[in-house]
Amino acid sequence: MASDQLGSENEGYENFESNQKDSLWRDEHQMHESAQIIHFLVLGLILGLILREFSKKTSIPYSPMILALGLVIGLTQDYLGYIGDSAYILSKMHPHLIVFIFIPVLLFESAFNCDWYTFKYQLINILLLAGPGCGWGAILLGICFKVVLQYGDNDMNWYEAFTLGSVLSATDPVAVVSLLKELGANPAFNHLIEGEALLNDGVAMVFFNVFNNVSKASSGKGAAVGGGEIVLTFLRTSFLGPIMGVILGLLVALWTRRILGDDIEVTWLTFVFTYFTFYWAEFEFFKTSGLLAVVGLGLFWCAYAKTRIRASVEHSVHAVWGFVQYSCDTLVFLLVGIIVGIQIMEEELIVSTDYFKMIGFYFLMILARFIMVLTFYPLLKCFGYPISKSELIVLVYGGLRGGLGLTLSLMVGCDQDLPARFRHLSVFYAAAMALITNMVNGTTCKALVKCVKMIDEPVVKKKVYKKYLEELIVVQHDLIKELETDEFYNVTDWMTVSNLVGQQDFINKIEQVENEIKKKVQENGFQEMIFDGLPNQDVLGEVRYRFYRILKGLYYHKFEEGLCEEQTVRMLVESSDVGLDKLNLNLEIWDELYKNFMNPCSVNFFFKMKQSFLIGYFAKEYLIRHLGIVYDVTSTFIICADEAIKLSENFPMNKEAIQVIQEELKKDIEKAHAYFGTLNGNFPEIVRILQTKKASFSILTHSIEHLQSTQRKGLIDDKEYKILLKDINNKLVKLESHTYEMELPSFHVIAMQFPIFQDISLSDLDLIKKVAVEKKYSIGQIIYSKGDPCNELYIVMRGYVVNEHNGILITKGLGSLITHQSLIVEGVHMSSAKAVVDSLLYALPTKVIKDIMIKNSEFEFKVYLHSLEYIRKWYENQVGPLAQMELKRMNEFVRNKCRLIKLTTLSQQEFTNGGFLFSGELKDPKNNVINKYDYIAPAEGQFTAAANSICFIFDEQIEALQQKRMKELKLDSQRDQEIQEKYSEFKSRRNSIMELSKINIT
């Protein structure tokens, strides 16, 4: 009995297992389908890469090609076997998934990589086109369906027509923007088109939801919708989304700033928060527009958070987002094309008349966009960058339809609450317009741009372009000459090499540009020919353009080196962007920067309140933060502007035009110096904190760079590298929150820390402290005059002092040692000095300092080093390449590559790498006389001292350092004339060889 019962139970378990599947069971067939889908998507990306290469060679836009590929796969999926099965599975994907997966990253990437300054300046125009323009366009398209194409209520009612109009109002001008960039169109116009598409993706979805809900309510398929509810819904979805995106952007930016040396974490933060923002906005936070929230997030990152990313991580972030954007763009167009293609094959509700109406609608859609743009044209001319009539035509014609419109149409298509005929018409029209506008408008827009003459390149740009083409040929030719002497290239066919590297193509381009220049000059008269003569406004504008560009490069370079903060580089770069819009006006960079500084009254108020019981802490934090930015901006601008002036000597352009713009920039530098002096004079305590913080940050950043360089060379293992890197990164984080004492120390404390005194003995330092005398000077009071006996030198403890020599000014503030240059001459001041603000100085007897110089060679070297800063400005015509060096680079060179020597009369010395004469007289090997304050050019042989002399001997040639710096910035002195001569020689030689090659040898 028991065995029978047990057998019965076993039989029951077997029956259960045969009929039921437990929680661990998986369908092998579904696993195979999943593998098919992944395989197909990978194959789609490979096909996309092939089409990408094809696009480069044929100039056919990429997006329409990948869309057409998807359509072909969809139309022929029954004949493609395994691939067709995968395509069919994907065609059943719900269109909401396409929006949820792909659209957020495409919107964020586009917003993140835009030019914030240009976008901000164009914002009103963008909002006009993407907001009311999108709504007006949707209404016009709805009217076209009902009134012109005569679709009845059985096909679509008025609300459904407006719903379809909103679907078709979303633009996707990727191909057009890419083309305009290639042609060199105005970046402001590119941003107008791109910005409209960026925002109206979200706005079109808002209009789509509003019209769709009203349409359902009118047919009894949805809840009743009142006018007030429509307005509130529209406002909620339009405004709360972007606000939420900005708030989340701020939070993630603060988080990102705390991350040091972790590329993966920073990249993932931007990626994950894109989706988090979308889903939280769409489903949690008042159910607002997720797409507009992502746009707000991306624009915030573009404007403020991009510089929160450490320079070492920025490249990784952009590389990952470039890959993500390409992958999503490809897959969206491929998937939508497949879905539409399969829908067409299964289509039963589209009739032949719809095809004729569709062709007519294409023209009606362009007309409707024209009416929409024309409606807002008066306002578009008033705000942002005014658009010309030719740009208006391209703006209308370049309104392509793409991925989002197709996705929205598919969302209509799968909504069973809507009439079947309308659902099919929505997909039909969206697919047709996407295909036609991309294939027709996208491929013919280039011809239209040239036809309406939208891009008018001045002769100056063409001449500069021609010079760079000549330089490219000369560089190639120089390398060929070098390789010809290499034994491994003995039997090379150099004529074929020349053809393969495209030298003849470059020559043809140069001749084409020359013909364009001649034609332009003939059209405009002789005023354009003054590129090489006296400057006109176009030439001055081109020189200003290059100044602004090189300043932007220097700003970013300082930021990457850790020498300025992220907000500083934003303000400085924006000042250059403002200038780039006003190339016909004088440089006024400082005035633009000064607008961003808060009223000094508020600063003075917080300065007085810094010791208050209640708000003292916040007052200190405000002062350090605000004045830190002001100090950082001012000092960085002065440094970069000085270097830009020196580098501009190498522009291959009109020298008189360069001098004009140099003078404009020098006036800005003078204004910045004056303001800098005010900061030093009024807030020395805070300036000391800022200098301390900035120095600490720079040293830690440099330490990381050195550590990374050491690790790349294999001189330190990974374990030690990670430990040290983590330690330095932790110090950087602590630096952000470090609390500083806001009190100025006494002179005796400063003296111990003063760099020039750090190598002297404690007894000498005590002597300096004992003999130092405090002196106060009021505004404008003379401290000493040129030629006066130099019995004292001074250290500035508070205030701001100006040294003047023959009209050349050098300004010095807190902690500066002045008049030490007078220590190298006998007993007189080389300049005059006065206090710009109420100042406190400590006077040190010259005799005491000179006695220390005699005993301490290191201290003596420092005195001569710091004196060189003054001498090179006051005797600019004598100091040779020293005048063109950035102060920081010169000091670094002298400290590391220099020796101070003293020569007696008739003694001899070699200056193989050059040097500098402070006092006395030398004769070079050719018996030429070198006087004091002269640069000693490198030469072979013995130099003879005609009198007792003191000089620097260089261990490395300054010219080599300058050439290295020129190469870094792609500039080179006297290169222009050399290029022209070499190119003429190369061209005549090539013509001779070509003529000889035509002779038949029998």
C-alpha angles and dihedrals in degrees: 000000000000092000090050090051092048091049090050090052093049090050089052092052091050091050090048092050091048093051103033132056118212127220093271095057118111129186108243090201091059089049089055091049091051090052089049092054094048090047091050093050091050089049089050091055090049090051087048091056090051091051090046090059090045089052091054092054099042102030089229107145115259100223097060090047094055090044090051090049090054091049092050091050090048094048094047101035092117089064099043098076112198093011091047091052090053090048091051092051090051092048088066091060110121110249090229087068090057089054093044096047108033113019098063094058092044091053094045093048092050093048094042094054100044123109101259096201094053092040091050092049090049094042098107092050091046091050091048092054097037097041118034089008091059091047093046089048091052091052092047091050090048089053090051091055095048104033107027103029091035099223108175129219090266088064098037135333123224095271091049090049090054089047090055089044090057089049091055096042093073109100127207107186098168093132093047095048091049090051094048091051089051091051092048098248121174107286089220091061091046089054091049091057094040094044092050091053092046095054100034090058087070096034092050089055090051091052089044092055093046096049092040093053092047090048092053092045091052091054094047093248095110142035118286114268123207128204093249092050091051091053093047092047091050093048092045095051095040101047110021092056097059091041091054091048091054092049093050089044090057092050095049091045090056089048093048092053089060091056115090127186097352111116093175096054094048093047092047091049091058091044099045095043090054090063093036090055092048097048096041091050095043099045110014116026104067086307092268128161110304092191093055089045089056090048089052090049092049094047092049090052090047093051105037115357101054091080090047085074111088114248092241091059101039096085092053092050093051093044093053093046091048089055093046092048093050093047095048094044091052096046094045094055092041094050094044090048091051093048093048092045093053090044090055091051091050093040117128104155100060113092131198094260089060089064092055091045089049091057090049091047090057090064092040090053091054089046091050091050089049091053090047094051092042090053091059097033095102089055093043088059092052101049134052114345108348111236122226126228091257090052089049090057092050090045090056096042094043095059095113122179121229151143103344095048090050091048092050090050090053089051087055090046095057096043104106092192089072125075114272094232092053093047092054093045090053093056091041095054096040092051093045095049093046091051097043097043093047095043097040109025094032094053098040099043091091091059090047092052090053093043094055091040092231094158115057111178113199121234091247092064091046091052093049090048090051091052092052091050089053090050091051091054092047091050090051092047093049090053091048090053089051093049092047089070093052114104091219090064099047098126099034117140096233094183089059090045089054091053094044094053089051103245093147089050090054091048089052090050091051091051090048091052090047090054090048090051092050091048091048092049091050090051096047100035127234098314090090093057093073094087088106095033132040114350124251128191094275091054093046089048091052091050091049088050090056092046091053092047094049091047090054090051092050092049092054090045090056090048093051090050089053093245096125138028128254095251089050094056090047092055094044095047091048090053088057091046089054089051092049087062091055105044091145090062130073119269109273100165096141093051089054091049093046091059088067094056117095121243110280089230091071091047091052090049093054090043090058091046096050092101095045118123099232107031101020094105093049091045090055092047091049093049094048093046098043099038088042090062092044092049093045094048093047097047094043092049092051093049095046095042091052091051092046090056091052094046092047089071085077098054109123090230144094108315095209090054090050091052091050092054092042089058090050091053093045089059089054090050090052090052091049091049091051091051091044089055090052090055092049092047100045103034109028092148092057093041089057090052091048093050090048093050094044093048092049092049093048093049093049092047091049089049090056091050091050091047092051091048091050091050092050090054091052094242093127129037124240095253094055091042093055093046093050094042092051090049093052092044090053089053090052091053091049090049090062092059100034115132116225131201108245095210127106110234123229123269091257092060092045092050091057090053097040108119096221091055097045095095097050124096123265091246092055090046090052089050091053090051092051097049096042113114124200115232130181126206128189127220111301095004115146113241095186138336132230112273095020117132109274104226097144140033123204142224117204111229098167133005136022131287131195123209115203129194121170091334095312113121129206117185126208133184143172115359095007122139110218132191093025086122085067089063089074093058128060111272105308136098115251093206145016124255135195137173114254092192133012101300140189117209135175116222120214122193111250092220092060092050093047091051089054090049090056092052098040119049093185091057091046090052090053092051091054091044093054091042089059090067089064098037095053091057097042094045099033094150092058105042098069117199091359088078091060097048121102108249094241092051092046093052091047091050094048093047094050106027104033142085128193112223136176120215127198123217113292093007116133133226138174120236099186092154097030133249146198130261117219099175140357127029135284136192120211124221089273090053094250113151121243115197132198116294090023124133112238109223117217112267140158118247138037125317115209125216109231088188139003104300141186118202149151119250114206121220091199132033115258089212090064091052091048092050089051090052091047090053091050089057096034093245131122132181116243088000094123096064092042091052092050093051094046092047092051090049092047093048095050091046091049091050090052092051091048091052092049091049089060092061113099113225113208 
